[in-house]
Each structure stands twice: as C-alpha cells, then as structure tokens.
C-alpha cells in the first residue's frame, strides 16, 4: 500500500508524514486566526487557531528533541 511504520514516524512512499501533519496544523491554525471570523465568531476562531499552532509547535519541537537524545545515547 505504500505506508510503512518504523519507530515513531510513518513513511508514505519514502516521505515522513508526522512532521508534515504538524506543519499543516500550524498553517491551519494561522489561517483560522486570520480568516476565521468569516466562519465563526472571532473569539472562537482565535482560540482554536492558537491551540492548533501551539499543538504543532509543541509536537515539532518534541520530535526534533527525540532525535538529539538518541544520537547522544549512542555515543
């Protein structure tokens, strides 16, 4: 099918999917904050946008941090 699971990353035809999903959550949060008042009340759009952005940033930083600790443990 083209989807392989190794360690903490999902590979789809050789491409890491998790970082791409985190990037999409950051972009979706920014778009929701910028243009969310057309979809819903501005307060809810801002809140959901901030949550999506913070989730994406947190998961991205955690995934980058895991790679550093694995390389330090091997040394």
N, CA, C and O atoms as a GROMACS GRO file, in nm:
protein
  300
    1UNK      N    1   0.082  -0.120   0.000
    1UNK     CA    2   0.000   0.000   0.000
    1UNK      C    3   0.086   0.126   0.000
    1UNK      O    4   0.037   0.233  -0.034
    2UNK      N    5   0.213   0.115   0.038
    2UNK     CA    6   0.298   0.231   0.036
    2UNK      C    7   0.317   0.295   0.172
    2UNK      O    8   0.394   0.390   0.184
    3UNK      N    9   0.249   0.245   0.275
    3UNK     CA   10   0.259   0.304   0.408
    3UNK      C   11   0.339   0.208   0.496
    3UNK      O   12   0.299   0.093   0.514
    4UNK      N   13   0.450   0.254   0.549
    4UNK     CA   14   0.534   0.176   0.638
    4UNK      C   15   0.543   0.246   0.773
    4UNK      O   16   0.543   0.369   0.779
    5UNK      N   17   0.549   0.169   0.880
    5UNK     CA   18   0.563   0.227   1.013
    5UNK      C   19   0.696   0.181   1.070
    5UNK      O   20   0.717   0.061   1.089
    6UNK      N   21   0.786   0.274   1.097
    6UNK     CA   22   0.913   0.243   1.162
    6UNK      C   23   0.936   0.344   1.272
    6UNK      O   24   0.924   0.465   1.250
    7UNK      N   25   0.970   0.295   1.389
    7UNK     CA   26   0.994   0.377   1.508
    7UNK      C   27   0.875   0.469   1.532
    7UNK      O   28   0.763   0.422   1.551
    8UNK      N   29   0.898   0.601   1.532
    8UNK     CA   30   0.791   0.696   1.562
    8UNK      C   31   0.739   0.768   1.439
    8UNK      O   32   0.655   0.856   1.451
    9UNK      N   33   0.786   0.732   1.320
    9UNK     CA   34   0.745   0.803   1.200
    9UNK      C   35   0.668   0.711   1.108
    9UNK      O   36   0.695   0.591   1.100
   10UNK      N   37   0.572   0.768   1.040
   10UNK     CA   38   0.502   0.698   0.935
   10UNK      C   39   0.563   0.741   0.804
   10UNK      O   40   0.578   0.860   0.778
   11UNK      N   41   0.598   0.645   0.721
   11UNK     CA   42   0.656   0.675   0.591
   11UNK      C   43   0.552   0.646   0.484
   11UNK      O   44   0.491   0.539   0.482
   12UNK      N   45   0.531   0.739   0.396
   12UNK     CA   46   0.440   0.722   0.284
   12UNK      C   47   0.521   0.742   0.158
   12UNK      O   48   0.552   0.855   0.120
   13UNK      N   49   0.554   0.632   0.093
   13UNK     CA   50   0.640   0.635  -0.026
   13UNK      C   51   0.771   0.708   0.002
   13UNK      O   52   0.816   0.789  -0.080
   14UNK      N   53   0.833   0.679   0.117
   14UNK     CA   54   0.963   0.735   0.149
   14UNK      C   55   0.959   0.872   0.214
   14UNK      O   56   1.065   0.929   0.240
   15UNK      N   57   0.841   0.928   0.240
   15UNK     CA   58   0.832   1.061   0.298
   15UNK      C   59   0.780   1.051   0.442
   15UNK      O   60   0.686   0.977   0.469
   16UNK      N   61   0.842   1.124   0.533
   16UNK     CA   62   0.795   1.127   0.672
   16UNK      C   63   0.665   1.207   0.678
   16UNK      O   64   0.658   1.319   0.627
   17UNK      N   65   0.562   1.150   0.739
   17UNK     CA   66   0.429   1.212   0.740
   17UNK      C   67   0.408   1.298   0.864
   17UNK      O   68   0.347   1.405   0.854
   18UNK      N   69   0.455   1.256   0.981
   18UNK     CA   70   0.426   1.329   1.104
   18UNK      C   71   0.471   1.475   1.098
   18UNK      O   72   0.391   1.562   1.132
   19UNK      N   73   0.594   1.507   1.058
   19UNK     CA   74   0.632   1.649   1.051
   19UNK      C   75   0.544   1.729   0.954
   19UNK      O   76   0.517   1.847   0.977
   20UNK      N   77   0.501   1.665   0.848
   20UNK     CA   78   0.413   1.731   0.753
   20UNK      C   79   0.276   1.761   0.816
   20UNK      O   80   0.218   1.867   0.792
   21UNK      N   81   0.225   1.668   0.897
   21UNK     CA   82   0.097   1.689   0.966
   21UNK      C   83   0.111   1.803   1.067
   21UNK      O   84   0.020   1.884   1.081
   22UNK      N   85   0.224   1.809   1.137
   22UNK     CA   86   0.246   1.918   1.233
   22UNK      C   87   0.254   2.052   1.162
   22UNK      O   88   0.201   2.152   1.211
   23UNK      N   89   0.318   2.055   1.047
   23UNK     CA   90   0.325   2.178   0.968
   23UNK      C   91   0.186   2.219   0.922
   23UNK      O   92   0.152   2.338   0.925
   24UNK      N   93   0.106   2.123   0.880
   24UNK     CA   94  -0.031   2.155   0.838
   24UNK      C   95  -0.114   2.209   0.955
   24UNK      O   96  -0.198   2.297   0.934
   25UNK      N   97  -0.093   2.158   1.076
   25UNK     CA   98  -0.168   2.210   1.190
   25UNK      C   99  -0.127   2.354   1.221
   25UNK      O  100  -0.211   2.435   1.260
   26UNK      N  101   0.001   2.386   1.205
   26UNK     CA  102   0.046   2.524   1.227
   26UNK      C  103  -0.015   2.616   1.122
   26UNK      O  104  -0.063   2.725   1.155
   27UNK      N  105  -0.014   2.574   0.997
   27UNK     CA  106  -0.071   2.656   0.889
   27UNK      C  107  -0.221   2.671   0.906
   27UNK      O  108  -0.275   2.779   0.887
   28UNK      N  109  -0.290   2.561   0.943
   28UNK     CA  110  -0.435   2.568   0.963
   28UNK      C  111  -0.468   2.662   1.079
   28UNK      O  112  -0.566   2.736   1.071
   29UNK      N  113  -0.390   2.658   1.185
   29UNK     CA  114  -0.413   2.749   1.297
   29UNK      C  115  -0.396   2.894   1.258
   29UNK      O  116  -0.473   2.980   1.299
   30UNK      N  117  -0.292   2.921   1.178
   30UNK     CA  118  -0.269   3.058   1.133
   30UNK      C  119  -0.382   3.106   1.041
   30UNK      O  120  -0.427   3.220   1.052
   31UNK      N  121  -0.427   3.019   0.951
   31UNK     CA  122  -0.538   3.056   0.863
   31UNK      C  123  -0.667   3.077   0.942
   31UNK      O  124  -0.744   3.169   0.912
   32UNK      N  125  -0.689   2.994   1.041
   32UNK     CA  126  -0.809   3.008   1.123
   32UNK      C  127  -0.806   3.138   1.203
   32UNK      O  128  -0.909   3.203   1.220
   33UNK      N  129  -0.688   3.175   1.251
   33UNK     CA  130  -0.677   3.301   1.323
   33UNK      C  131  -0.697   3.420   1.230
   33UNK      O  132  -0.757   3.521   1.268
   34UNK      N  133  -0.646   3.408   1.108
   34UNK     CA  134  -0.654   3.520   1.015
   34UNK      C  135  -0.790   3.537   0.950
   34UNK      O  136  -0.838   3.649   0.934
   35UNK      N  137  -0.852   3.426   0.911
   35UNK     CA  138  -0.976   3.435   0.836
   35UNK      C  139  -1.092   3.363   0.903
   35UNK      O  140  -1.195   3.340   0.841
   36UNK      N  141  -1.076   3.328   1.029
   36UNK     CA  142  -1.179   3.252   1.100
   36UNK      C  143  -1.305   3.330   1.132
   36UNK      O  144  -1.410   3.271   1.156
   37UNK      N  145  -1.295   3.463   1.132
   37UNK     CA  146  -1.414   3.542   1.164
   37UNK      C  147  -1.522   3.528   1.057
   37UNK      O  148  -1.638   3.559   1.082
   38UNK      N  149  -1.484   3.483   0.938
   38UNK     CA  150  -1.583   3.459   0.833
   38UNK      C  151  -1.656   3.327   0.855
   38UNK      O  152  -1.768   3.309   0.807
   39UNK      N  153  -1.594   3.234   0.929
   39UNK     CA  154  -1.653   3.103   0.953
   39UNK      C  155  -1.730   3.096   1.084
   39UNK      O  156  -1.835   3.031   1.090
   40UNK      N  157  -1.680   3.161   1.187
   40UNK     CA  158  -1.741   3.155   1.319
   40UNK      C  159  -1.709   3.284   1.394
   40UNK      O  160  -1.648   3.375   1.339
   41UNK      N  161  -1.749   3.291   1.518
   41UNK     CA  162  -1.719   3.410   1.597
   41UNK      C  163  -1.568   3.426   1.610
   41UNK      O  164  -1.495   3.327   1.622
   42UNK      N  165  -1.523   3.549   1.609
   42UNK     CA  166  -1.380   3.576   1.608
   42UNK      C  167  -1.310   3.520   1.731
   42UNK      O  168  -1.196   3.475   1.720
   43UNK      N  169  -1.374   3.522   1.847
   43UNK     CA  170  -1.310   3.473   1.969
   43UNK      C  171  -1.283   3.323   1.960
   43UNK      O  172  -1.177   3.276   2.001
   44UNK      N  173  -1.379   3.248   1.906
   44UNK     CA  174  -1.361   3.104   1.893
   44UNK      C  175  -1.256   3.072   1.788
   44UNK      O  176  -1.176   2.980   1.805
   45UNK      N  177  -1.254   3.147   1.680
   45UNK     CA  178  -1.155   3.125   1.575
   45UNK      C  179  -1.014   3.152   1.628
   45UNK      O  180  -0.922   3.076   1.600
   46UNK      N  181  -0.998   3.258   1.704
   46UNK     CA  182  -0.867   3.289   1.761
   46UNK      C  183  -0.824   3.180   1.859
   46UNK      O  184  -0.708   3.138   1.859
   47UNK      N  185  -0.916   3.134   1.943
   47UNK     CA  186  -0.883   3.031   2.041
   47UNK      C  187  -0.842   2.901   1.973
   47UNK      O  188  -0.740   2.842   2.008
   48UNK      N  189  -0.920   2.856   1.876
   48UNK     CA  190  -0.888   2.732   1.806
   48UNK      C  191  -0.759   2.746   1.726
   48UNK      O  192  -0.681   2.651   1.717
   49UNK      N  193  -0.736   2.862   1.667
   49UNK     CA  194  -0.614   2.886   1.592
   49UNK      C  195  -0.491   2.878   1.680
   49UNK      O  196  -0.390   2.819   1.642
   50UNK      N  197  -0.499   2.939   1.798
   50UNK     CA  198  -0.386   2.935   1.891
   50UNK      C  199  -0.360   2.792   1.937
   50UNK      O  200  -0.245   2.751   1.948
   51UNK      N  201  -0.466   2.717   1.964
   51UNK     CA  202  -0.450   2.578   2.007
   51UNK      C  203  -0.382   2.496   1.898
   51UNK      O  204  -0.291   2.418   1.927
   52UNK      N  205  -0.425   2.511   1.774
   52UNK     CA  206  -0.363   2.436   1.664
   52UNK      C  207  -0.217   2.475   1.644
   52UNK      O  208  -0.132   2.388   1.622
   53UNK      N  209  -0.187   2.603   1.651
   53UNK     CA  210  -0.049   2.647   1.636
   53UNK      C  211   0.038   2.593   1.748
   53UNK      O  212   0.148   2.544   1.723
   54UNK      N  213  -0.008   2.602   1.871
   54UNK     CA  214   0.072   2.555   1.984
   54UNK      C  215   0.090   2.404   1.980
   54UNK      O  216   0.197   2.354   2.015
   55UNK      N  217  -0.013   2.330   1.937
   55UNK     CA  218   0.000   2.185   1.922
   55UNK      C  219   0.107   2.151   1.819
   55UNK      O  220   0.192   2.066   1.844
   56UNK      N  221   0.102   2.217   1.705
   56UNK     CA  222   0.201   2.191   1.600
   56UNK      C  223   0.341   2.224   1.643
   56UNK      O  224   0.434   2.149   1.615
   57UNK      N  225   0.358   2.337   1.710
   57UNK     CA  226   0.492   2.377   1.756
   57UNK      C  227   0.543   2.281   1.863
   57UNK      O  228   0.660   2.243   1.862
   58UNK      N  229   0.457   2.242   1.955
   58UNK     CA  230   0.497   2.150   2.062
   58UNK      C  231   0.540   2.015   2.005
   58UNK      O  232   0.647   1.965   2.039
   59UNK      N  233   0.457   1.957   1.919
   59UNK     CA  234   0.489   1.826   1.864
   59UNK      C  235   0.613   1.831   1.775
   59UNK      O  236   0.691   1.735   1.772
   60UNK      N  237   0.632   1.940   1.703
   60UNK     CA  238   0.752   1.954   1.620
   60UNK      C  239   0.877   1.962   1.707
   60UNK      O  240   0.977   1.896   1.678
   61UNK      N  241   0.872   2.041   1.813
   61UNK     CA  242   0.989   2.053   1.899
   61UNK      C  243   1.018   1.924   1.974
   61UNK      O  244   1.134   1.890   1.996
   62UNK      N  245   0.914   1.850   2.013
   62UNK     CA  246   0.936   1.722   2.080
   62UNK      C  247   0.997   1.621   1.984
   62UNK      O  248   1.086   1.545   2.023
   63UNK      N  249   0.949   1.618   1.860
   63UNK     CA  250   1.005   1.522   1.765
   63UNK      C  251   1.149   1.556   1.730
   63UNK      O  252   1.229   1.464   1.709
   64UNK      N  253   1.185   1.681   1.723
   64UNK     CA  254   1.324   1.720   1.698
   64UNK      C  255   1.410   1.686   1.819
   64UNK      O  256   1.525   1.644   1.803
   65UNK      N  257   1.356   1.702   1.938
   65UNK     CA  258   1.431   1.673   2.059
   65UNK      C  259   1.459   1.524   2.074
   65UNK      O  260   1.564   1.487   2.126
   66UNK      N  261   1.367   1.437   2.031
   66UNK     CA  262   1.389   1.293   2.042
   66UNK      C  263   1.506   1.248   1.957
   66UNK      O  264   1.579   1.157   1.997
   67UNK      N  265   1.525   1.306   1.843
   67UNK     CA  266   1.636   1.269   1.756
   67UNK      C  267   1.771   1.302   1.818
   67UNK      O  268   1.867   1.228   1.799
   68UNK      N  269   1.779   1.412   1.892
   68UNK     CA  270   1.904   1.452   1.955
   68UNK      C  271   1.943   1.358   2.068
   68UNK      O  272   2.061   1.325   2.083
   69UNK      N  273   1.846   1.314   2.148
   69UNK     CA  274   1.877   1.227   2.261
   69UNK      C  275   1.920   1.089   2.214
   69UNK      O  276   2.005   1.026   2.278
   70UNK      N  277   1.865   1.041   2.105
   70UNK     CA  278   1.905   0.909   2.053
   70UNK      C  279   2.049   0.911   2.005
   70UNK      O  280   2.123   0.815   2.025
   71UNK      N  281   2.090   1.020   1.940
   71UNK     CA  282   2.228   1.028   1.892
   71UNK      C  283   2.325   1.043   2.009
   71UNK      O  284   2.437   0.992   2.001
   72UNK      N  285   2.286   1.110   2.115
   72UNK     CA  286   2.374   1.125   2.232
   72UNK      C  287   2.389   0.994   2.306
   72UNK      O  288   2.495   0.966   2.361
   73UNK      N  289   2.281   0.912   2.308
   73UNK     CA  290   2.289   0.785   2.379
   73UNK      C  291   2.382   0.686   2.307
   73UNK      O  292   2.443   0.602   2.373
   74UNK      N  293   2.392   0.695   2.176
   74UNK     CA  294   2.478   0.605   2.100
   74UNK      C  295   2.625   0.634   2.125
   74UNK      O  296   2.708   0.544   2.114
   75UNK      N  297   2.659   0.758   2.158
   75UNK     CA  298   2.799   0.796   2.181
   75UNK      C  299   2.840   0.754   2.316
   75UNK      O  300   2.954   0.776   2.356
   0.00000   0.00000   0.00000
